[in-house]
Amino acid sequence: MALHQSIQRLLLIGAQLDTPPPAPIPPPPPRLQPLIDSLAPSHRDFDARAIRFGHRYRSGFWSIYLLSALAVLCAMMPLALGWDDLTSYMHSYAAGWVIAEILVIGAVWLIYRLGHRDDWQGEWLRARTVAEFTFYLPLIAPLVDFSKTRDEAQWYSTVLAAGTHTTAPEEVIAVSRSNEPRTRELLAGAWNDPHFVVTYAAWAGGILQSQQAYHTRVARRTHALRHRIHRLTAGLFALTALCALMHLVVHSRWISLITTVFPALAAALHGALAQSEAYRLESASERVAMELQKSVEQIRTVASTGAEEQRPERLQSAVREAVALILREHQDWYMLVRPHHLPLG
């Protein structure tokens, strides 16, 4: 488990996050299985890379914020313990806290430096984009009219309305190009095959339902984390105010420690939460989950009712709209995360 996940799990102790697991995804149409198998290694590699760099980046900024609060604690401990007093027999050990503070600040600088040198955020965004586009290639492949000649194997821009969110990365275009001849053969006359239409509808609905469950889970978890941190920071600031009032009548080194460290910790938690864009992530996930639920219901309706000759066209339209929604959401997420490039603030 990554550091940022451990921190969030600790913060969410006792939170009720009842999210039912998604239903199993039905098997894909046999015509699409060779394409899925061919794309699996590429998707697996980029997905693993996205997970690895995503963990590094998110753990990085959580660490930077919390270590900054720890540095404040180290700076105040000699005062709280009385070791700053020249008459204290522990005065010679006060330098240990200074060294600890320097080490913590050094750790912050090292994380910041490594994050920029290795471009954790950029690698995460690039790998996640390639993984997303590769994952949905088998879903849109049946929507491509392979009878038409094209300059490039841009399946997404061929199927969906032109736009930034339909521009696939070069890696995706390359795998599309290498798989196009075989895919053209496999999907020839597919929409005239009732078995293909039925299995494709069930499989597409299952994929979209799993994505709907994922976004529901993200929205609920982010909502719980956001409110938990807000309550925690409010409590820390309230205790700070109380201790500041107490300090007017009770002079204590420990009260000084609290009025210094608690605001630093509250600011660190709030800063990490703001860097993660929790509110907008929650809102976007809720919206996408609702829209995907509509798409799933529409696909199920198309698959079970209507005239046989109308079913393929309506099914294609429903899948096309759902994939466009997912890619728009991905682009919005990309543009949301990109400005936050690890520095504080």
Buried (B, 14 or more C-beta within 10 A) or exposed (E): EBBBEEBBEEBBEEBEEEEEEBEEBBEBBEBBEBBBEBBEEBBEBBBEBBBBBBBBBBBBBBBBBBBBBBBBBBBBBBBBBEBBBEEBEEBEEBEBBEEBBEEBBEBBEEBBEEBBEEBBBBBBBBBBBBBBBBBBBBBBBBBBEBEEEBEEBBBBBBBBEEEEBBBBBEBBBEBBBBBBEEBEEBBEEBBEBEEBBBBBBBBBBBBBBBBBBBBBBBBBBBBBBBEBBBEBBEEBBEBBEEBBEBBEEEEEBEBBBBBBBBBBBBBBBBBBBBBBBBEEBBBBBBBBBEBBBBBBEBBBEBBEEEEEEEBBEBBBEBBBBBBBBBBBBBBBBBEEBEEBBBEEE
